[in-house]
């Protein structure tokens, strides 16, 4: 199942919030992504149907094991790209963060491996 960029953003946000707070709330996700509560509820429903989240009405949102793996992977891609942009290309932090968010969805695993290898070999 191929997730849209938007759904990947939701998984990444839920993963980050759950890392800090164990569970996520609709309001926390909405604030982090700058979207409405209704948008979060809809997206979480789609993710739940895909077997990536668990959510009871008015309850906390948790990631399934599969959802957690995907969310972690997206966050790791984001961090690697952001680091590459800032440390190798000297891109300002705010711009690097925004660009990494866009790039994380479209770069192939092959390219990500090359970036990781480059960063590791240079100890950047």
Residue, then its C-alpha position, 0 to 999 in steps of 0.5 A: x500500500x502506497x501512502x500519500x505524502x499527507x498520510x506519511x506526514x500524519x504517521x511521522x507526526x504521530x510517531x514523534x508525539x508518541x515517542x515523547x508522550x506515549x500516545x497522541x491526541x488529535x489536538x497535538x497532531x493538529x497543532x504539530x501539522x497546522x491542520x484542523x481537528x476534522x482533518x486529523x480525525x479523517x486522516x486517522x480514520x484512513x490510517x486505522x482502516x489501513x491497519x497503521x493506527x488504533x483509535x477509539x472515539x475521543x481516545x488516544x491515538x496509537x500506532x500499530x507495530x507496522x505504523x510505528x515502523x513506517x513512522x520511524x522510517x519517515x522520521x529517520x529519512x527526514x532527519x538524514x536529509x535535514x542533516x545533509x542539507x545543513x551540514x553539507x550544503x550549509x542550508x539554513x535550519x528552517x529551510x532545511x527542515x521544510x525542504x527535508x519534509x518535501x524530499x523525504x517522500x520522493x527520494x528512493x531508498x537507493x538515494x537515501x542509502x547513498x546520502x547515509x553512506x556519504x554522511x557516514x564516510x565524511x563523519x558529517 
